[in-house]
Amino acid sequence: MPVTNLPLIQQAMTRYGMSFYLGLGVIGNACGCIMFTRQTYRRTASSVYFLCLSICSIMYLIWSLFPYLYSLDHIDPQKQSIAYCKTRFYALSLYPEDVNPSEINELHCSTLEKLAAFETSANGRNWYMTKRLEIQGLIHIKPSEKQIIETVSKSSIKNCLQVLPVNFNYQKAEIENLVIFFHFNDTNEKYSVELRNSIVDVQDGWNEQIKPDLAIEIKTERIWKEILVRAKTPMDALDNEDIRIKNQQGDDYPEGILQLVQFLLLFAP
């Protein structure tokens, strides 16, 4: 039996075992109260004591066990409900100005800890716990530069862009709204990346109804991959005419290189 199942078993035993104990105790003491309220059984002083004991036992069971059983599902939803943790985490990310970043990290760690408790796979549980320690700053895990270059070079340009939200550091985001269109001339692929309220949204194709802040024309996919792995700077690519930057009106806008650099610095290499 996996060790990760123990919290679930303990919770189930508490919920159903204590419920059975509660029902059995109330029924037994209620029968005692009914029996000792009859004059035929209440002939000695001890019968009155037994009657009072049964009433006190019922009151104790109700006042002590009912709140405990209720707390199994309702105490601190931040630690008990995975859906609550995820929903609140995304809500706080949408409006970061309303909350301290440390509160978001604390909530994120609580969510990962809860997911780890319910994870049946040892590898999955280790991933959740490792990610929690990484967010807390207790450990630092970073792939080597060689691994990054090999991974990016073997990936499609679509996957390279789709992974941007994963490597996004929302704590560094100072740009509230930014829309960038990417066009790769060699494959004629088009993608749009929108940064809004510290959330990154990557979409295939362009929405013609939206005017981007920047439109990046890139000669080949290889050039963009080199920029992602820091093998080539955007300035060098612009000087060599490997990329072209345009503004909302579609005119050449080399000054936009500063916005592009600031945008790329928001993502881990």
N, C-alpha and C positions, 0 to 999 in steps of 0.2 A: 504494500500500500504506500503510495507516495506520501512524503512528509507534508506536501502542500495541501493534502486533503484534510489534515488534522483540524485546522480552524473551522472548516465546514462541518466536520463531524461533531466537534465540540459545540458549535452553535446549534446544530440539529438536536443533539442530546439535551442541551439546556432548554430549548424551546419546547420540545415534545415531552421530555421527562419531567420538567417542572410543571408543565400544564397538567400532566397526569397526576402529579403529586398534589397540585392545587385542587383539582376536581375531587380526588379521593379524600383529601383532608376535609374539604367543606362538606361533602356528603356524610362522612363518618361523624363529624362533630354535630352536623344537623340532626342526624339520627339520635345522637346522645342527648341533644337538647329536647327533642320530642319525647324521648323516653323518660327523662327526669322531670319533665313538666307534669307528668301524670301523678296523681296523688298516691296511687298504689305503689309506685317505685320510690317516692320521696318520703320515706318513713324515718330516715336518720339524718343527722346533721351533715354527714359526708356526702349525701346525695345533692345537697345544695352546692357544696364545693365543686362536685363534678359538673353540675349544670353551669356554674360560673366559669369553670375551666373550659368547657366546650364553647361557650360564647366568646371568651377571650381568644381561644384558638382560631375560631372563624375570623374574628376581626384581625388577628395577626396575619393569617394567610392572605386575606384580601389586601391589607394595607402594605404588606411586604412583597408578595409575589406578583401581584398584578402590575405594579410599576416596573418591576424587574423584567417581566416578560414583554411589556410594552417597549422597554428600552432596547430590546434586541433589534427592532426594526426602525425605531424613531429617534434614538439618541444620536446627536451629532451627525447629520446627514453628510457632512463633508468627509467623514471617515467610513460611513456605512453604505453610501450609495455611489456607485461608479458613475452612473448617468448624471447625478447631481454634480459630481466633481468635474466631469468633462464639460458640462454645460456652463457651469460657473467660470471655469478656466477660460473658455472661449469668449464668454461675455466680458470678462475682465480684460482680455486681450483687445477687444474691440474698443474699449474706452479706458486706455491705460492711464489717462490723466486723473481718473477717479480713484485710483488705488495705488498703494506703494508697490513697486516692483518686487520687493521681498515677499509681499503677501501672495503674489502670483506664483513665485517660486515655491513657497510653502504649500500652496494648494496643489501645484503640479506634483510635488513630492508625495503628498498625501494620496493623490490619485494613483501614482505609480506603485506605492506601497500596497494599496488596496487591490490593484490589479495583480500584483505579485502574490498576494495571499490566496487569490482564487485561481491562479494559474496552475494547471496540472502538469505542464511540461517543465522539467528542471532547467532547460535552456531558456525558455521563456521567462521563468521566474528570475534567473540570473540576469537576464537583460533588463528587466524592470528595476531590479535592485541596483544594478550598475549604473543605469541612467539616473536613478534617484541620487546616488552618491556623486555622480558627475555634476548634476544641477546644484547640489549643496556645496560643490567646490572641494570635496574631500579627495577626489581622484581626478586625474586629467588623462584622458585617452584621446590620442590623436594619431591617425595613420601616417606612415612615412611619406615623404615627398615622392618617392618612387612608386609606392602603391597608388597615390592619388593620380599621378600621370598615367599609369597603366590603366587604371579604371576609367578615367575620362576618355583616353584615346580609343578604348574598345567600345565605349558607349555611343549610342546614336545621339544626334544633336537634340532630338526630342527628349530623351531621357536626361540629358545634361540640363535642359531647361526645367523639366518637371521636378528635378531634385532641388531646385532653388529654394522652395519653401521650407525644405528640411534643414538646409544650412543657414537659414535666415536668422539673424540675431535681432530680435525685436527690441532689445534694450538699447541698441545703437541707432535705431530708426528715429531720425529727426525730421525726415521728409514725410509730410502728412499724406499727400496725394501725388502720385507720379505714374504716368502711363508711358511705356516704351514699346515700340513695335520693332521686331527683328525680321529681316529678310535676308535669306541666304541665297546668293545668286547661283551657286553651283547646283543646288537641288531645288531651287525655287520654293523653298519652304518658308512659311510665314507664321510667326508666333507673336502674341501680345503678352506683356507682363505688366500687371497693375499692382502698385503698392498703395494700399489704402488703410489708414488707421492701424498701421503695424501688421497688416495682413498681406501676404503675397499671393496673387492669383495669376496662374499661367494658363493661357488658352491657346488652342490651335487656331491659326488664321487671324485675320484682322476684322474688327468691327468697323465698317466704313462710317458708321454714324458717330464714332468717337474720334476726336482729334488728339493724337498722342503728343506728349511733351517732347519726345524724341523719337525719331525713326532711324534705325541703324541698318545700313546696307553693308553686308559682309560678303566678301568675295567667296570664301570657302568655309566649310565647317571646321577645318583644321585650324584656321586662324582664330576662331572663337574659342576652341578648346585650349589653344595655347594661352589665350588671355585668361581663361578660367583657372588654369594651373599656375598662373603667374610666370609662365615662360616668356611671355611677350606682354609689354605694357600697352594699354589702349592708345597712349600718345605715339608710340612707335608704329602701331598699326595705322593710325591716322596719318602720320608723316609719310608712310610707305603707300598710302592710298589703298590699304587692304580693307579699310572700313570707311564709310561715309556717314556723316551725321546730318540729319535734316530736322528742321523745326516744324511747327504745326502747319505752316504755309507750304511746306515741301521744298523750301530753299535750303541750300547748304548752310550748315550751322556748326562750324568747327568749335565754337565756344561751348557747345554742349558737352565737350569731352569732360569738363569738370563735373557735370551732373552724372555722367556715365561712371566716372571713377568713384564718386561718392556712393552711387548705387551699388557698385561691385564690392565696395568695402563693407557693405552690410551683410555680406555672405562669407561664410568660412570657406577657405580654398578646398 
